[in-house]
Amino acid sequence: MNKILGYLNKGIGKTIDYLLRFIIFVVETLVTLFASVRQLFGYILSMGGCLLVLFIFNPIVLFKLLSNPLLVILILFSVIIPIIGKIAVSYLKYTHYMATEYFYDKADNYLLGRKASFENIKDYGDKYKKDLEEERIKREQERLRQEAEKRRQQEEEWKRRFEQGGGTYWNFGDFSNFEEFFRNASQNGGAQNGQSYGGYQNGPMGSSFESQYEDACKVLEISPNADKYEIKLAYKKMAKTYHPDLNKEEGATEKFQEVNNAYSFLSDDNIERYKRLKGN
């Protein structure tokens, strides 16, 4: 009976997982599409300048434009959908995490005897919000720490140059180059060099790290732009698929280890490092 209930909850979780992933993909695509349309309108206006504005606000031309329902709808959608869509995506991701975690945990409880984290599905939603807030605070603290470290390094460099120049202070052009140097250095920083994750290696070169990060995402069958919650859900799904206790097929154990190695590499620090390298 426990196995039946376990596979039933697992099936419900997978159905919700795939359905909401598809809906999120569609909404994000629409947001990107109409945001691009809005940018296009902005480029047209900026290129045309005042003459284009005067042309559009000519009563006759304006009436003809507004008489075209397709154009009006396109303009409205390009303004409304990017705003509403982002809110919808945020809510859908919240629902996705809450529902899938609830049903996957129940499946684990029946199939593997693991106690569920929470009894109430709403508690999973509260945990999602709490984790998001903690992640926001963590990012803000890290940002402040990096700024303080950057200022400290700049002060040391100013002092060093001042002393080497015999008391002659360096000019504003030097400061601009030095500022750019530290900005590039911070973007290429991140996890400690030499730290290993079962075949993945954090080396000093950004390109090597990026390729390893994207390879790890391929193992979990997710986009490199996936957030920490999407990574966790993908890992749980694949870990259950290839867990040696549930999958007796040849190669399942090796695949299970590969999935674990990829998930270990996709740590919070490496997620942030990849985002910095990509300029997100």
KEVO-220531 format. One record per residue: x, y, z of N, C-alpha, C, O in turn; residue in three letters. Coordinates in steps of 0.05 Angstrom, whole numbers, plus 32768, in hexadecimal, padded with zeros to 4 digits. Last residue first. Example, Ala and Ser with C-alpha at 12.3 -4.5 7.8 and 13.67 -1.06 7.14 Angstrom:
BEGIN
81017FD3808E81117FEB808F81028001809D810C801780A1SER81087F8E809C80F67FA6809C81087FBE809C811D7FBE80A9ALA
***
This chain:
BEGIN
81F0830B7ED381D4830B7EDC81D283187EF781BB831A7F02ASN822283037EBB8218831F7EBD81FB83207EC681EE83347EC0GLY823B82D47EBB822882D97EA5821C82F57EA6820D82FD7E94LYS825782D87EEB826682D47ED2825582DB7EBA825E82E57EA6LEU822C82DA7F0F823E82F17F0C824D82EF7EF2825083037EE4ARG821682A67F08820682BE7F01821782D67EFE821382E67EEBLYS824082887F1C823982857EFF8228829D7EF7822C82A87EE1TYR823F82977F528257829C7F418250829B7F24825982AC7F14ARG820D82857F62821282A17F62822A82A87F51822A82BC7F42GLU8218824E7F5D8202825A7F4E820682787F4C820382837F36ILE824282477F80824782447F648231824F7F53823682597F3DASN822782507FB1823D82617FA9824382607F8B824882747F7EASP820182267FB181F882427FB0820E82557FA7820982677F97ASP821981F27F83821481FD7F9D820B821A7F9A820B82267F85SER821F81C87F5C820D81DF7F58820581EA7F7381ED81EB7F7ALEU823D819D7F6F824B81B37F61823A81CC7F5F824481E37F60PHE8215817C7F82822981877F958237819F7F89823D81B37F97SER81FD816E7F5281EE817E7F658200818B7F7A81FC81A27F82TYR822581507F3A821C81687F2D820E817A7F41821281927F41ALA822981257F5F824081367F5A823781517F4E824181667F55ASN81F5810F7F5A81FE811A7F738215812D7F70821681427F7DASN81F880FD7F2481E481117F2C81EC811F7F4681E981377F49VAL822080D77F2A822480EE7F18821181047F1F8219811C7F1FGLU820680B27F4B821E80C07F55822480D97F44822C80EE7F4FGLN81DE80A17F2881D780AD7F4181EE80BD7F4D81EA80D37F57PHE81FD808A7F0081ED80A27EFA81E580B17F1381E680C97F14LYS8210805E7F1D822380727F138215808C7F0C822080A27F11GLU81DF80447F2881EF804D7F3E820380637F35820780777F42THR81CE80377EF481BE80497F0481CE80557F1B81CD806D7F21ALA81E880107ED881F1802B7ED581E2803F7EE681E980577EE6GLY81B17FE57ED181CE7FE87ECF81D580067ECA81CA80137EB8GLU817A7FEF7F0081867FEC7EE581A47FF17EE581AF7FFE7EF7GLU81607FF67F2E81737FE07F2E81807FDC7F12818F7FC97F0ELYS814980287F54815080237F388166800E7F38817D80137F40ASN8143802E7F8A812B802F7F7A813080267F5D811E801E7F4FLEU8174802D7FA2815F801E7FAF8146801C7F9E8135800A7FA2ASP8193804F7F82819880327F81818280227F8E817E800B7F86PRO817280827F5E817A80787F79817D805A7F78816B804C7F6EHIS8161809A7F30817880887F2E8182807E7F49819780727F4BTYR813280B67F3F813280A57F27814980917F278145807A7F1FTHR814380D47F6A812F80BF7F6E812E80AB7F56812A80937F5ALYS816580F67F50817080E57F65815D80CE7F6A816580B77F6FALA814381127F2F815681007F23816280ED7F37816780D57F31MET8125812F7F568117811F7F42812B810A7F37812480F27F34LYS814C814B7F72813C81387F80812E81247F6C812C810C7F72LYS8161816B7F48817281577F55816181427F638166812A7F60TYR8135818C7F3D8140817A7F28815181647F348150814D7F2BALA813181A77F6E811B81957F64812581827F4F811D816A7F4FLEU816281C37F6F815B81AF7F848145819C7F7B814781847F80LYS815C81E47F42817281D07F44816C81BA7F58817081A37F53ILE813182037F52812E81F27F3B814481DC7F3A813F81C57F32GLU814A821D7F7D8133820C7F82812E81F97F6A812781E17F6ETYR8173823B7F66817A82267F79816382137F7E816881FB7F84LYS816182447F208168824E7F3A816C82367F4D8169821F7F45ASP817F823D7EDE816C82337EF38175823E7F0E818D82417F14ALA81A082497EB58194825F7EC3818182577ED9817482687EE5ASN81AD82197E9E81C182267EAF81B7823E7EBE81C382477ED2PRO817481ED7EA3818182037E968197820E7EA98194820E7EC1SER817C81A57EAD817181C07EB3818081D57EA4819681D07E9AILE819081707EB5817C81777EA1816D81907EA7815581917EA6GLU81BA81637ED481A081657EE28189816D7ECF8172816F7ED8LEU81E081657EAC81DC814C7EBB81C1814C7EC881B381387EC8VAL81DE819B7E9F81D581877E8B81D0816C7E9981BD815E7E92LYS81F581B17ECC81D981B77EC781CE81A37EB381B7819A7EB5CYS822A81A07EC4821B81967EDC81FD819B7ED881ED818A7EE0ALA823681BE7E97823581A17E95822681957EAD821781827EA9ASP823581F17EAD822081EA7E99821F81CC7E95820981C17E90GLU826281ED7ECE824781F37EDA823181EB7EC7821D81DF7ECFTYR828A81E47EA9828481CF7EBD826881D47ECA825981C17ECFGLN828882147E8D828281FB7E7F827C81E47E92826A81D47E8DSER829682387EB7827C823A7EA9827582207E9B825E82177E9DGLU82CA82287EC482B582267ED8829982267ECA828882167ED1PHE82E482347E9582E482197E9E82CD82157EB282BF82017EB1SER82DD826C7E9382D2825B7E7E82D0823E7E8682BC82317E80SER82FB827F7EBF82DE82817EBF82D1826E7EAA82BC82637EB0GLY832F825C7EE0832582687EC7830782677EC682FA82537ECBMET833D82437F0F833F82607F0E8333826C7EF5832E82847EF5PRO830B820F7F1F832682197F17832682377F15831182437F19GLY82EB81E17F3E82EA81FE7F3D830682097F378316820B7F4AASN82D781A77F1F82ED81B47F2C82EA81D27F2882E781DC7F12GLN82B681697F2382B481857F1C82CA81947F2C82CE818E7F43TYR82C181397F3B82C5813B7F1E82C481577F1482CF815E7EFFGLY82AB81457F7082A7812C7F6282AB812D7F44829981247F36GLY82BC817F7F7582A281747F7A829E815B7F698290815B7F54TYR82F081A67F9282E781917F8082CC81867F8982C681857FA1SER831381E27F8E82FE81D37F9D82F181C07F8A82E881C77F74GLN833682007F71833F81E67F79832A81D67F88832F81BF7F8EGLY832482407F8A833182307F75833982157F81834282137F98ASN82E4824E7FA68301824A7FA9830C82387F93830082247F8CGLN82B582757F8182BC825E7F9282DB825B7F9282E982657F81ALA82C582B67F7082B082A37F7782BB828E7F8882C882937F9CGLY82D882DF7F3782DD82D27F5082C882BD7F5682BB82B37F44GLY82CC82FC7F0B82D982E37F0682E082D47F2082ED82BF7F1FASN82B6832A7F2282A583197F1182B182FE7F0C82A382EA7F09GLN82E2833F7F3C82CB83357F4C82B983237F3C82AD83107F46SER8301834E7F10830B83397F2382F5832E7F3382F483167F38ALA82E383767EF982E7835D7EEA82F183477EFD82E983307EFAASN82E6839B7F2282CC83927F1A82CF83777F0A82BF83657F0FARG831C83A57F25830F83977F3B82F4838D7F3482EA83797F3FPHE832483BF7EF3833383A77EFA832583977F108322837F7F0EPHE830483EC7EF882FC83D77EE4830B83BD7EEB82FF83A77EE8GLU832184077F1E830684007F2482FD83E97F1182F083D67F1AGLU835084107F01835183FF7F19833583F67F21833283DF7F29PHE833E84337EDA834884197ED2834984067EEA834383EE7EE7ASN832F845E7EFB831B84517EEA832484357EE2831584227EE3SER835F846D7F13834984627F24833584547F13832A843F7F1CPHE837C84817EE8838584687EF5836F845C7F05836B84437F05ASP835D84AF7EDF835E849A7ECB8367847F7ED6835D846A7ECFGLY836884CE7F0C834E84C27F0A834D84AC7EF4833E84997EF7PHE83AC84BE7F24839784CF7F19837D84BF7F15837B84A77F1AASN83CF84B47F6383C884AC7F4783AF84BA7F3E839E84C27F4FTRP83FC84DE7F8883E284CF7F8683DB84CA7F6983E184DA7F58TYR843C84D77F9E842C84E27F88841284D27F85841484BA7F7FTHR845B84BD7FC2844884D07FCD843784DD7FB8842584ED7FBEGLY8478849A7FA3848684AE7FB3847484C47FBE847C84DB7FC2GLY845D84737F8B8461848C7F7C846E84A17F8C847084B87F83GLY8458844D7FB1846B84487F9B847084617F8C848684647F80GLN843084657FD1844B84617FDC8460845C7FC6847684667FC8GLU840584647FAD840E847E7FB9842B847B7FC3843B848D7FBFPHE83FF842F7FA4840784407F8E8412845B7F98842584667F8DARG83F0841E7FD8840884137FCB841284257FB5842A842A7FB3ARG83C1843B7FDF83D7843F7FF283F184357FE5840684437FE6LYS83A184257FB783A784427FB783C084487FC883D184577FC0TRP83A083F07FC883AD83F67FAF83B484147FAD83C9841B7FA3GLU838483F67FF8839F83EB7FF983AE83F17FDF83C683F87FE0GLU835484097FE48363841A7FF6838084107FF8839384207FF8GLU834383DD7FC6834983F67FB8835A84087FCA836D84157FC0GLN833B83B87FEE835083B37FDA835783CC7FCB836F83D17FC5GLN831083D18009832983CB8017834083C78003835683D28007ARG82E983D17FE182F383EA7FEB830E83E67FF9832083F77FF6ARG82E283997FDC82EB83A97FC582F783C37FCE830C83CC7FC4LYS82CE838D800E82E78382800682F383917FEE830B83967FEDGLU829D83A9800A82B083B0801F82CC83A6801882E083B4801CALA8286838E7FDF828B83AA7FDD82A083B37FF182B283C37FEBGLU8282835B7FF68293835F7FDE8299837C7FDA82B083837FD3GLN825D8365801F8278835B8025828B8360800E82A283688012ARG823183758002823D83888014825A8380801B826C8390801DLEU822683447FE8822B835C7FD8823A83717FEA824D837D7FE1ARG821C832380148233831D8003823A83367FF28252833B7FEEGLU81ED833B80268204833A8037821E8335802782338341802CGLN81CD83317FF981D2834C800181EB834E801381FB835F8010GLU81CB82F97FF981D783077FE281DE83247FEA81F3832E7FE1ARG81B282F1802B81CD82E6802681DA82F5800F81F282FC8011LYS81808307802181918313803681AE830A803281C1831A8035ILE816F82E37FF9817183007FF48184830E80088195831E8000ARG816E82B48016818082B67FFF818482D37FF8819A82DB7FF1GLU814682BF803B816182BA8044817682BD802E818C82C68033GLU811B82C48016812382DB8026814082D78031814F82EA8031GLU811A828F8002811E82A67FF0812882BE7FFF813A82CC7FF6LEU810E827380318127826E8023812E828580108145828D800EASP80DB8287803B80F0828B804F810B82888042811E82978047LYS80BF8274800F80C18291801380D88297802680E782AB8023LYS80C5823C801880CF82487FFF80D38266800380E782717FFBTYR80AA8237804980C78231804780D3823E802E80E982498030LYS80768242803880838254804B80A18250804B80B18263804EASP806E82158017806E8230800C807B8244801E808A82568015GLY806F81EE803D808481ED802980868209801B809C82128014TYR804181FA8059805B81FD8067807381FD80538087820A8058ASP801981EC8038801E8208803B8039820D8048804682218043LYS801581B5803F802181BF8026802881DC8028803B81E6801BILE80278198807D801581AA806E802381B58055803A81BD8057ASN8051817B80918038816D808D8026817D807B80168172806BGLU8096817B807B807F8188808780668177808180668167806EPHE80BB8154806D80C4816C807B80AD817A808980B18184809FSER80AD810F807A80A98127806A80B1813F807A80AF81408093ALA80DC80DC808680C780ED809180C58107808080D98113807ALYS80E580A4805B80EF80BE806580D880CF806F80C380D18062ARG80D88074804480D58077806180E08090806D80E380928085GLY80D6806F800F80F0806C801C80EF806E803A8103806B8048LEU80A08072800080B280607FF280CB805A800180D580448001LEU808680978023807A807D801E808E80698012808E8051801ATYR80AA80C3802380A080B8803C8096809B8038809B80898048ASN80AF80CE7FED80C680C47FFC80BE80B7801680C980A3801FASP807B80E27FE5808480CA7FD7809C80BE7FE5809D80A57FE8ALA807D81108004806A80FB800C807280E17FFE807080CB800ALYS80A3812C7FE780A9812480028097810E800C809F80FC801AASP808781347FB8809F81247FB780A7811B7FD380B181047FD7TYR805D81557FCA8057813A7FC0807081287FBE806E81107FC3PHE807B81837FDD806781757FEE806381587FE4806481467FF4TYR809981927FB180A7818A7FCA8094817A7FDB809C81667FE8GLU807081A07F8E8081818A7F87809081807FA0809381687FA4THR805781CC7FA8804881B47FA2805A819C7F9D805681867FA7ALA808181F37FB0807081EA7FC6806381CF7FC0806381BD7FD1MET809681FB7F7C80A781F17F92809681E47FA8809B81CE7FB2TYR8068820E7F62807681F77F58808781EA7F6E808681D27F73HIS805B823C7F7E804882267F7E8056820C7F75805181F77F81THR8089825A7F71808282557F8D806F823D7F8F8074822C7FA0TYR8084825D7F3B809C824F7F46809782487F64809F82337F6DLYS8055827B7F37805682607F2D806D82507F38806B82387F3FLEU806582AC7F4D8051829D7F5B8051827F7F51804D826D7F62TYR808C82BB7F26809382B97F42807F82A87F51808882977F61SER806B82BD7EF9808182AA7EFA808A82A57F17808F828F7F1FVAL804982E87F06803E82CD7F02805382B87F05804F82A37F11ALA806D83127F07805F830C7F20805482EF7F1E805582E07F31ILE807B83117ED18090830D7EE6808383057F01808D82F47F0FLYS8049831C7EB9805783037EB4806C82FD7ECA806E82E67ED3GLY803D83517EC5802D833C7ED1803B83217ECF803983107EE1ILE806883697EA78064836F7EC3805583587ED1805E834D7EE5ILE806583557E72807E83527E81807B83577E9F8089834B7EAFPRO802C83617E67803583467E6B805183447E79805383337E8BILE8027839B7E61801B838C7E77802883717E7C802D836B7E93ILE804483AB7E33804783BA7E4D803E83A97E64804B83A87E79VAL8037838A7E0B8054838F7E0F8059839E7E29806F839D7E34SER7FFF838D7E0C800C83757E16802A83797E1C8034836E7E2FPHE7FF983C17DF57FF083BB7E117FFE83A27E1C800683A37E33LEU800F83B87DC2801A83CC7DD4801383C67DF1802483C87E03ILE7FEC83907DAF8008838B7DB18016839E7DC4802783967DD4LEU7FBB83AC7DAF7FBE83947DC17FDC838E7DC57FE583877DDBILE7FC783D27D887FC083DA7DA37FC583C47DB77FD083C77DCCVAL7FCF83B27D5B7FE583C27D657FE083CA7D827FF283CA7D92LEU7F9B839C7D567FB2838A7D5A7FCA83997D667FD8838F7D78LEU7F7A83C77D4C7F7883B97D667F9083A77D6B7F9883A37D82PRO7F8384047D347F8E83E97D2F7F8E83D97D497F9F83DC7D59ASN7F7784357D467F6184267D397F69840A7D327F5983FA7D2ASER7FA5844B7D587F9384407D6C7F7C84317D607F6E84227D6ELEU7FB9845C7D267FC784487D357FB5843A7D4A7FB584227D4DLEU7F9384827D187F97846B7D077FA584547D167F9E843D7D13LYS7F9B84A87D417F80849B7D3E7F8384817D2D7F77846D7D33PHE7FCF84B87D367FC984AA7D4F7FAE849B7D4E7FAC84857D58LEU7FC884D27D057FD984BA7D077FD384AA7D207FD184917D1FVAL7FA684FC7D177F9D84EA7D017FAD84D07D037FA184BA7D01ILE7FC485167D407FA9850B7D457FA184F67D307F9584E27D36PRO800685077D4E7FF585147D3A7FD985077D3C7FD784EF7D3AASN802684E87D6C801184F87D7A8001850A7D677FF1851A7D70PHE804A84D47D47803684C17D54801F84D17D60800884C87D5FILE806785027D3A805884F37D25804284E17D32802C84E07D28PHE807E850F7D6A806B85227D5E805A85147D498042851A7D46LEU809F84E27D6F808A84E77D83807584FA7D78805D84F57D7CVAL80C084E87D4380AF84D17D44809984D57D58808284CD7D53LEU80DB85177D5280CB85177D3A80B785007D3A80A085037D32LEU80F885097D8080E1851C7D8380CF851B7D6A80B6851D7D6CCYS810D84C77D70810E84E07D7E80F584EF7D7E80DF84E47D7DGLY811684977D55810784AC7D48810984C77D55810684DC7D48GLY8132847A7D7B813F84807D61813184977D53813E84A77D46MET810D84777DA5812784847DAA8135848B7D90814284A07D8ESER80E3845A7D8C80DF84757D9680F984857D9A80FB849C7D93LEU80FE842B7D8180F2843A7D6B80EE84577D7380F4846A7D65ILE810C841A7DB4812184207DA1811684317D8A812484447D81TYR80D884117DC980EA84257DD58100842D7DC3810784457DC1GLY80C783E77DA980B984007DA980CA84177DB480CA842D7DAAPHE80ED83C17DBC80EC83C97D9F80DE83E47D9C80E783F67D8ELEU80DD83BA7DF080F783C67DEA80F983D07DCE810583E57DC8GLN80AC83A17DE680AD83BB7DF480C783C97DEF80C883E17DEAARG80BF83727DD080AE83847DC080AE83A07DCC80AF83B47DBEVAL80D9835C7DFC80E983647DE480D983777DD280E483897DC6SER80AE83537E1C80C283667E2580D3836F7E0E80DB83867E0CALA8095832B7DFF808883467E00809B835B7E0C809783737E06PHE80BC83017E0680B3830A7DEB80A883277DEC80B083387DDDLEU80C082FB7E3D80D883027E2D80D0830E7E1380DB83227E09THR808B82EC7E49809783037E5680AF830D7E4580B283257E40VAL808882BC7E2B807682D37E25808282ED7E30808183027E23LEU80AE829D7E4780B182A37E2B80A182BB7E2280AA82CC7E13THR8096829A7E7980AF82A87E7780B582AF7E5A80C182C47E54GLU8068827C7E6B806582987E76807F82A77E73807F82BF7E6BVAL8080824C7E5A806F825B7E48806D82787E518070828B7E41VAL809A823C7E8980AA82407E71809982527E5D80A482647E51PHE806F82357EAC8084824A7EB2809482507E99809A82687E94ILE8056820A7E93804882247E95805C823A7E9A805A82507E8FILE807E81E27E99807581EB7E7E806882067E7F806D82177E6EPHE808081DF7ED0809881E67EC1809181F17EA5809C82047E9CARG804D81CD7EDB805481E87EE3806E81F17ED5807182097ECFLEU805081997EC4803B81AC7EBB804481C97EC2804281DA7EB1LEU807A817F7EDF807C81847EC2806881997EB8806F81AA7EA7TYR806681827F158080818B7F0D808281937EF0808981A97EE9ASP803581687F12803581847F1A805081917F11805181A77F07ILE804981357F05803681427EF4803681607EF9803781707EE6THR806A81297F318076812C7F168063813B7F03806C814C7EF3LYS804481277F5A805A813A7F5B8066813F7F40806B81567F38GLY802680FC7F49801981167F4B802E812C7F4B802B81407F3EILE804D80D37F4C804180DA7F33803480F57F33803681047F20GLY805780D47F83806D80DA7F71806280E27F56806C80F47F49LYS802680C37F96802F80DE7F9D804680E77F8A804880FE7F83ASN8027808F7F80801180A17F79801A80BE7F7F801680D07F6ELEU805380787F978054807D7F7A803E80907F728041809F7F5ETYR803F80777FCD805880857FC68059808C7FA8805F80A27FA1GLY801180587FCA800F80747FD1802880847FCA8026809B7FC2LEU802C80287FBB801780347FAA801480517FB0801380627F9EILE804D80207FE7805980247FCD804580317FBA804C80437FAALYS8027801880108039802F8011804580357FF68048804D7FEEASN80117FE88000800080008000801180198000800B802D7FF2MET
***
